[in-house]
Amino acid sequence: MGNCCSRKRNSYHASDGIRTDPKRLGQFLENQPNLLILGAGAAGLACAVELKNNGFQNVRLVEMSDRIGGRIRTMKFADNYVDLGAQWVHGQQNNVVYEMVGKHNLLESTDGMFLHVDWIRSNGERISRPLAKKLVNILSEIFTKRREELVNREGTYGEYLMEKFNEELSKPCFRHIDHELAAEFLRTFKKMEGGTVDTDMSAAGYGTYSPCPGDCYLNWRDKGFRQFLRVLCNGDEMNLLGELKDCIDLNTRVLRIEWDRLDGSVLVSCENDKSYLADHVIVTVSLGVLKKNAKFFHPNLPQTKRKAINFLGFAHICKIFVEFEEPFWHDNWLGFNAVWRSEDINQTQLEWVPDIYGFYVYAYQPRVLMGWAAGSYTEQIESIDSKVLAQGVMYMLKLFLPQVQIPQPKRVLSTKWSSDPAHLGAYSYPTLLTQNYNTGPEQLAQPVYMFAFERNKATLPWNHMPILVRPIILFAGEATSSNYYSTVHGAVESGIREARRLTGFYQN
């Protein structure tokens, strides 16, 4: 497996080529530890790069799927590329992704895309721009106050939004607004916030999220989020992985993680009789995978860790890409937010269609609309046959755009994050249970420690060797980020955090 991580323990000394840069850790290490990272998504890659930069040589990543990137997935579609997962950089200040790529001129502003699209009811009625602006401003005002108001808030985030929205509507300046239309408008907005807003998303937990100041929808021009992976790994067009090129094993499914061994090592067993022996394992797989595969760990993880895994939520969301032979819309049209009327939700034969809350023109794709779906039918949408999916898309487009001649689409594609065994969902969120049981990302982020003899003192009798409290299983990923959960920058930051945790351990 090369010198990234191996089954045998090798000793490396300064004469073997370890960097002598005083900012690097290599000079402090008599024996290079074997470091194994589970998952080659944003968190795993960021962790590996940071470890290598800090002088660790034996770093290996194990990835279940046949590609790197995790929930960053860019693919060729129609005339260009589309992002099946992460699509935008959310904010500029305090955003590690923006800091990494800002100088490369890879991003552009969407200029508040979602604020400029049409808001259309399911009877084809367009909500006037002035009225839509008033309703958006009400929600913006709620957002500016939510941090202080949500600290000790009970109940769901949806309940909070409903209460505050109705309070604003009761003011004299808004009494002329049709309350039924306003309720429909709010229902669409809540879907944009996620399909679990009204079910179990904690209001207080949502309040811990910290938006990064600046443009919150920065687009990756015409090549997609995949460009970030190249920057992250210090790669180029010919070698996306850069310095990690020989350190990643793809198509490798983990079956068992034995972490309480007498020699202080971790044995990771995988399919096809492949196994890895490591001094530290950094787990960066999705929360969905952790939820389904808790029995990976032998012995079981500590109760506080299991509680965090079980009680944090992992939401589903679906994108639908619709390609036409030619665009049926004019050049300046951006798409529409779908404001479903109650009577139309209840009448449709395709019960999953009202989970779609809008269709939007995809940047640098002149013939493609992208739909977003969130709600109880999201997993069903992912499993629908493409012909049935196209039928539902056409039904919805004709319902909302009755004055437009809409041709049959050439191709319809939906994402499948919920059924993908390498992810089993899209993003984490705080639930009412995390609030009630005082757990969450911070508890998930805490390493599992164990007592171990210090190997560098191997010349001493065993009963005279110093005993260390060693972080043996570490956790990274967006679900471990208290302030930036559900985002790529949260994932990247968490991977760097755990790499620095190990660096600090060995420096000490």
CORCORZI-V995409 format. One record per residue. SS is DSSP state (A for helix, B for strand, O for the rest). PSI is psi in degrees with one decimal (* if undefined). OMEGA is omega in radians with two decimals (NA if undefined). Layout:
# CORCORZI-V995409
SS_PSI_OMEGA ; SS_PSI_OMEGA
This chain:
# CORCORZI-V995409
O_16.2_3.13 ; O_-160.2_-3.08 ; O_17.0_-3.14 ; O_-42.9_3.07 ; O_136.6_-3.05 ; O_171.3_3.13 ; O_-25.4_3.12 ; O_149.8_3.13 ; O_119.5_3.13 ; O_146.7_3.09 ; O_133.2_3.11 ; O_140.8_-3.13 ; O_171.8_-3.08 ; A_-34.7_-3.10 ; A_-13.5_-3.12 ; A_6.4_3.02 ; O_9.2_3.07 ; O_138.5_-3.13 ; O_143.8_3.11 ; O_7.1_3.05 ; O_125.3_-3.08 ; O_-17.3_3.10 ; O_-11.5_-3.14 ; O_161.8_-3.07 ; O_-18.2_-2.99 ; A_-38.0_-3.06 ; A_-20.2_-3.12 ; A_-13.1_-2.99 ; O_116.8_3.02 ; O_-38.1_3.07 ; O_125.6_3.12 ; O_124.7_3.11 ; O_151.4_3.03 ; O_122.3_-3.07 ; B_123.5_-3.10 ; B_126.5_-3.14 ; B_124.8_3.12 ; B_112.2_-3.12 ; O_126.0_-3.14 ; O_41.6_2.98 ; B_-163.0_-3.08 ; A_-42.9_-3.11 ; A_-45.8_-3.13 ; A_-43.9_3.13 ; A_-43.5_3.13 ; A_-40.2_3.12 ; A_-45.3_-3.12 ; A_-44.4_-3.13 ; A_-43.7_-3.13 ; A_-39.6_3.10 ; A_-44.8_3.13 ; A_-40.1_3.12 ; A_-28.1_-3.13 ; O_9.7_2.99 ; O_-2.9_3.08 ; O_133.9_-3.08 ; O_-38.8_-3.04 ; O_73.9_-3.12 ; B_126.2_3.10 ; B_141.0_3.08 ; B_139.7_3.09 ; B_125.5_-3.07 ; O_130.8_-3.11 ; O_-39.6_-3.03 ; O_-173.9_-3.09 ; O_18.8_-3.09 ; O_166.2_3.03 ; O_170.6_3.01 ; B_-22.9_-3.13 ; O_-122.7_-3.12 ; O_10.8_2.87 ; O_113.1_3.13 ; O_111.4_3.13 ; B_131.7_-3.14 ; B_156.9_3.07 ; B_132.9_3.13 ; B_132.7_-3.14 ; O_-122.3_-3.03 ; O_-5.4_-3.05 ; B_-137.0_-3.12 ; B_155.6_3.00 ; B_152.3_3.06 ; B_116.4_3.12 ; O_-26.4_3.13 ; O_-124.4_-3.13 ; O_138.4_-3.02 ; O_-33.6_-3.06 ; B_158.7_2.92 ; B_122.5_-3.02 ; O_92.0_3.09 ; O_163.6_-3.06 ; O_-41.5_-3.13 ; O_138.0_3.14 ; O_25.1_3.12 ; O_110.2_-3.03 ; A_-31.0_3.11 ; A_-46.6_3.12 ; A_-40.6_-3.14 ; A_-34.9_-3.12 ; A_-35.7_-2.97 ; A_-9.1_-3.05 ; A_-39.4_-3.07 ; A_-9.6_-3.09 ; A_-1.0_3.10 ; O_46.2_-3.13 ; O_-11.7_-3.00 ; O_156.2_3.03 ; B_153.6_-3.13 ; B_144.2_3.03 ; O_-1.6_3.05 ; O_48.9_3.09 ; O_47.8_-3.03 ; A_-47.4_-3.05 ; A_-18.1_3.10 ; A_-20.9_-3.04 ; A_-5.0_3.12 ; O_163.2_3.09 ; B_146.6_2.94 ; B_114.5_-3.03 ; B_133.9_3.07 ; B_162.4_-3.05 ; O_4.2_2.95 ; O_9.3_3.12 ; O_-2.5_-3.11 ; O_124.5_3.06 ; B_128.9_3.04 ; O_131.1_-3.07 ; O_147.8_3.14 ; A_-43.9_3.13 ; A_-40.2_3.14 ; A_-43.9_3.11 ; A_-39.5_3.12 ; A_-39.5_3.11 ; A_-44.3_-3.13 ; A_-39.6_3.08 ; A_-39.9_3.13 ; A_-35.2_3.07 ; A_-46.4_-3.14 ; A_-36.7_3.09 ; A_-39.3_3.11 ; A_-39.5_3.07 ; A_-40.5_-3.11 ; A_-39.1_-3.10 ; A_-23.8_-3.09 ; A_-7.6_-2.92 ; A_-30.8_-3.07 ; A_-49.7_-3.11 ; A_-28.1_-3.09 ; A_-22.6_-3.04 ; O_-4.1_-3.02 ; O_-52.8_-3.11 ; O_25.6_-3.07 ; O_132.9_3.03 ; O_159.3_3.04 ; O_-172.7_-3.06 ; B_161.9_3.08 ; A_-33.7_3.10 ; A_-40.0_3.10 ; A_-39.5_3.10 ; A_-47.8_-3.14 ; A_-44.0_-3.13 ; A_-45.6_-3.12 ; A_-48.6_-3.08 ; A_-36.7_3.12 ; A_-44.4_3.13 ; A_-33.9_3.07 ; A_-44.2_3.14 ; A_-41.9_-3.12 ; A_-25.8_-3.12 ; O_-10.3_3.12 ; O_146.4_-3.07 ; A_-34.7_-3.08 ; A_-13.7_-3.12 ; A_7.1_-3.04 ; O_-20.7_3.14 ; O_-11.9_-3.09 ; O_134.3_3.09 ; O_116.5_-3.04 ; A_-29.3_3.08 ; A_-44.7_3.09 ; A_-41.6_3.13 ; A_-38.9_3.12 ; A_-38.7_3.09 ; A_-41.4_3.11 ; A_-46.4_-3.14 ; A_-38.0_3.14 ; A_-41.6_3.09 ; A_-43.5_-3.13 ; A_-40.0_-3.14 ; A_-34.3_3.05 ; A_-36.8_3.08 ; A_-31.3_3.12 ; A_-16.5_3.10 ; O_151.5_-3.08 ; O_-8.0_-3.10 ; O_7.6_-3.09 ; O_-40.2_-3.09 ; O_-8.4_-3.07 ; O_-66.5_-3.07 ; O_12.6_3.08 ; B_120.5_-3.08 ; B_131.4_3.08 ; A_-46.3_-3.14 ; A_-39.8_3.12 ; A_-40.2_3.10 ; A_-32.9_-3.12 ; O_-15.3_3.12 ; O_-15.4_3.13 ; O_136.9_-3.10 ; O_103.2_3.08 ; O_139.3_3.08 ; O_128.9_3.14 ; O_152.8_-3.14 ; O_-172.9_-3.13 ; O_121.4_-3.04 ; O_-0.3_3.08 ; O_71.1_3.10 ; B_125.6_-3.04 ; B_149.7_-3.11 ; O_39.0_-3.14 ; O_-123.5_-2.97 ; O_8.0_-3.07 ; O_-2.3_3.02 ; O_175.2_-3.06 ; O_-17.2_3.13 ; A_-28.3_3.13 ; A_-32.0_-3.14 ; A_-35.5_-3.13 ; A_-38.7_3.11 ; A_-42.9_3.13 ; A_-43.8_-3.11 ; A_-42.4_-3.08 ; O_6.0_-3.09 ; O_39.0_-3.13 ; O_-168.4_3.09 ; O_-173.2_-3.08 ; O_-30.1_-3.13 ; O_-27.1_-3.09 ; O_89.5_-3.10 ; O_-35.5_-3.01 ; O_-12.3_3.10 ; A_-126.4_-3.08 ; A_-7.6_3.10 ; A_9.0_-3.02 ; O_-43.0_-3.06 ; O_19.4_-3.04 ; O_12.1_-3.05 ; B_128.8_3.03 ; B_111.2_3.12 ; O_169.3_3.10 ; O_41.1_-3.10 ; O_106.8_-3.10 ; O_124.6_3.12 ; B_136.6_3.13 ; B_-31.3_-3.02 ; B_138.5_3.11 ; B_107.4_3.13 ; B_114.1_-2.96 ; O_-2.8_-3.14 ; O_58.4_-3.07 ; O_153.5_-3.06 ; O_-32.4_-3.11 ; O_5.0_3.09 ; O_5.6_-3.14 ; O_172.2_3.05 ; B_129.4_3.09 ; B_118.5_3.13 ; B_115.7_-3.13 ; B_136.8_-3.08 ; B_175.9_3.08 ; A_161.7_3.10 ; A_31.3_3.05 ; A_24.0_3.08 ; O_139.7_3.12 ; B_158.3_-3.13 ; B_139.8_3.05 ; B_123.5_-3.03 ; B_156.3_3.03 ; O_-29.9_3.10 ; B_142.3_3.05 ; B_126.6_3.09 ; B_114.2_-3.08 ; B_115.5_-3.12 ; O_12.2_-3.13 ; O_165.0_-3.08 ; O_158.0_3.07 ; A_-34.1_3.10 ; A_-41.1_3.11 ; A_-40.4_3.10 ; A_-40.9_-3.14 ; A_-43.5_-3.07 ; A_-26.5_-3.00 ; O_41.2_3.14 ; A_-24.7_-3.12 ; A_0.9_2.98 ; A_-41.0_-2.88 ; B_129.8_3.10 ; B_115.3_-0.04 ; O_179.9_3.11 ; O_152.6_3.03 ; O_156.6_3.09 ; O_154.5_-3.06 ; A_-40.1_-3.13 ; A_-35.9_3.11 ; A_-43.7_-3.13 ; A_-36.6_-3.14 ; A_-42.6_3.12 ; A_-44.1_-3.13 ; A_-43.7_-3.07 ; A_-36.2_-2.97 ; A_-23.1_3.00 ; O_147.2_3.13 ; B_153.1_3.07 ; B_110.0_-2.93 ; B_162.5_3.09 ; O_139.8_3.03 ; O_150.8_-3.04 ; B_137.9_2.98 ; B_143.7_3.09 ; B_119.2_-3.13 ; B_126.8_-3.07 ; B_115.6_-3.14 ; B_132.8_3.08 ; O_157.5_3.07 ; O_-41.5_3.09 ; O_149.7_3.10 ; O_138.5_3.08 ; O_4.6_-3.10 ; O_158.8_3.12 ; O_167.3_-2.95 ; O_-34.6_-3.04 ; O_-0.4_-3.12 ; O_131.5_-3.07 ; O_-13.9_-3.08 ; B_-164.9_-3.12 ; B_148.6_2.94 ; B_132.2_-3.03 ; B_113.9_3.12 ; B_97.2_-3.06 ; O_128.1_3.00 ; O_148.5_-3.10 ; A_-41.3_-3.10 ; A_-29.5_3.11 ; A_-31.5_3.07 ; A_-41.4_-3.04 ; A_-18.0_-3.04 ; A_-22.4_-3.04 ; O_139.3_3.07 ; O_-24.4_3.11 ; O_86.7_-2.94 ; O_-18.0_-3.10 ; O_-18.8_-3.03 ; A_-41.8_-3.12 ; A_-7.6_3.00 ; A_-14.7_3.09 ; B_121.0_-3.03 ; B_9.6_3.06 ; B_158.9_2.99 ; B_138.1_-3.02 ; B_145.3_3.07 ; B_128.8_-3.09 ; O_132.8_-3.09 ; O_136.9_3.12 ; O_19.5_3.08 ; O_88.4_-2.99 ; O_-12.9_-3.09 ; O_15.7_-2.99 ; B_131.8_2.91 ; B_143.7_3.08 ; B_126.5_3.07 ; B_150.6_3.06 ; B_138.6_3.10 ; B_135.2_3.08 ; O_137.1_-3.14 ; O_-166.9_-3.03 ; O_-16.4_-3.11 ; O_8.3_-3.06 ; A_-45.5_-3.13 ; A_-34.6_3.09 ; A_-41.3_3.13 ; A_-40.0_-3.14 ; A_-30.6_-3.04 ; A_-3.2_-3.05 ; O_141.3_3.04 ; O_144.3_-3.05 ; A_-33.2_3.13 ; A_-42.2_3.10 ; A_-38.5_3.10 ; A_-43.4_3.11 ; A_-37.9_3.10 ; A_-44.5_3.12 ; A_-39.8_3.12 ; A_-45.6_-3.13 ; A_-40.6_3.10 ; A_-45.1_-3.09 ; A_-44.0_-3.12 ; A_-40.1_3.13 ; A_-31.5_3.12 ; A_-42.7_-3.07 ; A_-22.8_-3.11 ; O_62.1_-3.02 ; O_-21.1_-3.10 ; O_0.1_-3.03 ; O_137.8_3.03 ; O_110.5_-3.05 ; O_117.6_3.14 ; O_162.0_3.07 ; O_134.3_-3.13 ; O_151.5_3.11 ; O_-35.8_-3.08 ; B_140.6_3.07 ; B_132.2_-3.09 ; B_134.5_3.06 ; B_150.6_3.06 ; O_163.0_-3.05 ; O_47.2_-3.10 ; O_-34.0_-3.07 ; O_-31.8_-3.11 ; O_-8.9_3.12 ; O_116.5_-3.07 ; O_-17.1_3.13 ; O_-4.6_-3.10 ; O_-50.6_3.09 ; O_38.8_3.12 ; O_-175.2_-3.00 ; O_-44.9_-3.07 ; B_156.1_-3.11 ; B_160.9_3.07 ; B_155.6_3.11 ; O_133.5_-3.12 ; B_173.5_3.05 ; A_-31.5_3.13 ; A_-37.0_3.10 ; A_-34.7_3.11 ; A_-44.4_-3.08 ; A_-32.5_-3.08 ; O_12.4_3.02 ; O_52.9_3.09 ; O_175.3_-3.12 ; O_-156.3_-3.08 ; A_-38.3_-3.11 ; A_-41.0_3.14 ; A_-36.5_3.09 ; A_-32.5_-3.08 ; A_-17.8_-3.09 ; O_133.1_3.12 ; O_162.3_2.94 ; B_122.6_-3.08 ; B_157.8_2.99 ; B_155.9_3.06 ; B_138.5_3.13 ; B_148.7_3.04 ; B_147.7_3.11 ; O_111.7_-3.04 ; A_-28.2_-3.09 ; A_-11.0_3.12 ; A_31.0_-3.03 ; O_-17.1_3.13 ; O_-14.1_3.13 ; O_154.5_3.00 ; O_147.5_-3.02 ; A_-33.0_-3.10 ; A_2.6_3.05 ; A_-0.6_-3.12 ; O_139.2_3.05 ; O_143.6_3.09 ; B_130.5_-3.13 ; B_149.4_2.92 ; B_107.2_-2.92 ; B_132.2_3.01 ; B_110.1_-3.01 ; B_-36.5_3.02 ; B_119.3_-3.14 ; B_157.3_-3.06 ; B_134.7_3.06 ; O_171.6_-3.09 ; O_161.5_-3.06 ; A_-29.9_-3.12 ; A_-14.1_3.12 ; A_3.4_-3.11 ; O_117.7_-3.10 ; O_-33.8_-3.05 ; O_-21.7_-3.06 ; O_29.4_3.11 ; O_151.5_3.12 ; O_3.6_-3.08 ; O_158.5_3.06 ; A_-41.1_-3.13 ; A_-29.7_3.04 ; A_-40.2_3.12 ; A_-47.3_-3.13 ; A_-46.2_-3.13 ; A_-37.4_-3.13 ; A_-37.5_3.09 ; A_-41.7_3.08 ; A_-39.3_3.13 ; A_-46.3_-3.10 ; A_-33.1_3.05 ; A_-41.2_3.13 ; A_-28.6_3.07 ; A_-44.5_3.11 ; A_-39.3_3.09 ; A_-45.8_3.11 ; A_-37.7_3.13 ; A_-45.1_-3.11 ; A_-28.6_3.05 ; A_-40.0_3.13 ; O_*_NA
